[in-house]
């Protein structure tokens, strides 16, 4: 089934599905757990439209490609074109907030990193970006201070707050807009906290944006 932007109620959002701009290494504890250097600027990469899947569909994990890791992230749905935007303009362009998984072929990513090569083959494969429904930004109590978590088979795996980001949401959007024009319907993934780890077929996932909504997903 083709991906569509949806509200958490399940109703369609009348925006096209565009690209997904992802931010790597935006939480210090996650940088440490993967033994990566602290970046001077946000680390950016893009997932194509074919990576997006609605989270209520079964998550088909790639087989025979090494470990598939979960990376829980806040997702932002953009409603206006952004180019060289100020932080205020960038904040005003956020239509809605959700949760996403940046699924990663970790063994393959490590191979690419060891050779100094790009990560896309480990990050941008089909269905590598499961997305929850979205909540309108005006219905989120404190968009500047979001707490979120992931349980796998009732075990807490990841927990984070946007207060711990190395670069804030307004700063990220402004920075991204200097490199890529953002269009209505584009999605931003804002980085993952510590606790990433492997998924296997049969895993049951619970993603929570605290005080706002909970979403479920199932791996096959």
C-alpha positions in Angstrom: 0.0 0.0 0.0 1.3 3.4 -1.0 2.4 5.7 1.9 0.1 8.7 2.7 0.5 11.4 5.3 -2.1 10.8 7.9 -3.4 12.4 11.1 -3.2 10.2 14.2 -6.9 9.6 13.7 -6.2 7.9 10.4 -7.6 10.7 8.3 -5.6 11.7 5.3 -3.5 14.9 5.3 -3.9 16.8 2.0 -0.2 17.2 1.3 2.0 15.3 -1.2 4.6 12.8 0.2 8.0 14.2 -0.7 11.5 13.5 0.6 12.7 12.7 4.1 15.6 14.7 5.3 17.3 12.9 8.3 19.7 14.3 10.9 22.4 12.0 12.2 24.4 12.4 15.5 22.1 14.9 17.2 22.2 13.3 20.7 25.5 13.0 22.5 24.7 9.7 24.2 23.9 8.0 20.8 27.1 9.4 19.3 29.0 7.8 22.2 27.3 4.4 21.9 28.4 4.1 18.3 31.9 5.5 18.9 31.3 8.3 16.4 33.1 11.7 16.6 31.1 14.8 17.7 30.1 16.7 14.6 30.8 20.4 14.1 27.5 20.8 12.1 24.4 18.7 11.8 24.9 15.5 9.8 22.3 15.2 7.0 21.2 12.5 4.6 18.0 11.8 2.6 15.6 8.9 2.4 13.6 8.8 -0.8 9.8 8.5 -1.0 10.0 4.8 -1.4 11.4 4.5 2.1 8.2 5.7 3.7 5.6 3.3 5.1 2.6 3.9 7.3 3.4 2.4 10.7 0.1 0.5 10.9 1.4 -1.7 8.1 3.6 -4.7 9.0 7.3 -3.8 8.9 9.0 -6.2 6.5 12.6 -6.5 7.7 15.2 -7.1 5.0 16.6 -10.6 5.1 20.2 -11.7 4.7 21.5 -8.2 5.0 22.8 -8.3 8.5 21.3 -6.6 11.6 18.4 -4.2 11.2 18.5 -1.6 14.0 15.7 0.7 15.2 16.4 4.4 15.6 13.4 6.2 17.2 13.0 9.8 16.0 10.7 12.8 16.2 9.2 13.5 12.7 8.2 16.9 11.5 5.7 17.5 8.6 6.5 20.7 6.6 3.6 22.8 5.2 5.5 25.6 3.5 8.4 26.0 1.1 11.6 26.8 3.1 14.8 28.1 1.5 17.5 29.9 3.6 14.9 30.2 6.3 15.3 31.9 9.7 14.6 29.9 12.8 11.3 31.8 13.2 10.3 31.1 9.6 11.3 27.4 10.0 9.2 27.0 13.2 6.2 28.5 11.5 6.5 26.0 8.6 5.9 23.0 10.9 2.4 21.6 10.3 2.5 18.6 12.5 4.6 16.3 14.7 4.8 12.5 14.8 7.2 9.6 15.4 9.3 7.6 13.0 11.8 4.8 12.9 15.0 5.3 10.9 15.6 1.6 10.2 19.3 1.0 9.6 21.3 -2.0 8.2 23.9 -1.6 10.8 26.5 -4.1 9.5 26.3 -2.5 6.1 26.5 1.0 7.5 29.6 0.0 9.5 31.2 -1.4 6.3 30.4 1.9 4.4 31.8 4.0 7.2 35.0 2.0 7.4 35.6 2.7 3.6 34.6 6.4 3.9 31.6 5.8 1.7 28.0 7.3 2.0 25.4 5.5 4.1 22.4 5.5 1.8 22.5 1.8 1.0 22.1 1.2 4.7 19.5 3.9 5.4 17.4 4.5 2.3 16.1 1.0 1.3 12.4 0.4 0.7 10.2 0.8 3.8 13.2 2.0 5.9 11.1 4.9 7.3 8.0 3.8 9.1 5.9 6.8 10.1 3.2 7.2 12.7 0.2 9.5 12.2 0.8 13.2 12.9 -0.6 15.6 15.5 -1.2 19.2 14.5 1.6 21.3 16.1 -1.0 23.5 17.9 -2.3 20.4 19.7 1.2 19.5 21.1 1.6 20.9 24.6 5.2 22.0 24.4 6.7 21.5 20.9 10.1 22.8 22.2 10.3 20.1 24.9 9.2 16.7 23.5 9.7 13.5 25.4 9.4 10.2 23.5 10.2 6.5 23.9 10.2 3.1 22.3 9.4 -0.3 23.8 10.1 -3.5 22.0 8.2 -6.5 23.4 7.3 -4.4 26.5 11.0 -3.7 27.1 12.1 0.0 27.2 14.8 0.4 24.5 15.0 4.2 23.8 13.9 7.3 25.7 14.7 10.8 24.8 13.8 14.5 25.0 14.4 17.2 22.5 16.1 19.3 25.2 19.1 16.9 24.8 19.5 17.6 21.1 22.8 19.1 20.1 20.9 21.3 17.6 17.4 22.4 18.4 14.4 21.9 16.0 14.4 25.5 14.8 18.1 25.4 14.3 17.9 22.2 12.4 15.3 23.4 10.0 17.1 26.6 9.3 20.3 24.8 8.7 18.7 22.2 6.4 16.9 24.9 4.4 20.3 26.4 3.5 21.3 23.1 1.8 18.0 21.7 0.5 14.8 23.5 -0.4 12.1 22.0 1.8 8.7 21.7 0.1 5.2 21.1 1.5 4.8 17.5 2.4 8.5 16.9 3.1 9.4 15.2 6.4 12.3 15.9 8.8 13.7 13.3 11.1 15.5 15.0 14.0 17.9 12.4 15.3 17.8 9.4 17.7 18.6 9.1 21.4 20.8 6.3 22.8 19.5 2.7 23.0 19.5 1.7 19.3 19.4 -2.0 18.7 18.4 -4.9 16.5 14.9 -5.9 15.5 13.7 -9.4 14.4 10.6 -10.8 12.9 7.8 -11.0 15.5 8.9 -8.0 17.5 6.0 -5.8 18.8 6.8 -2.1 19.1 5.2 0.6 21.1 6.2 4.2 20.3 5.1 7.0 22.6 5.1 10.8 22.2 4.6 11.4 25.9 1.3 13.2 26.8 0.2 13.2 23.1 -0.2 9.7 21.6 1.0 6.1 21.4 1.5 4.1 18.2 2.1 0.4 17.6 4.1 -1.5 15.0 4.9 -5.1 14.2 7.9 -6.6 12.5 7.6 -9.5 10.1 
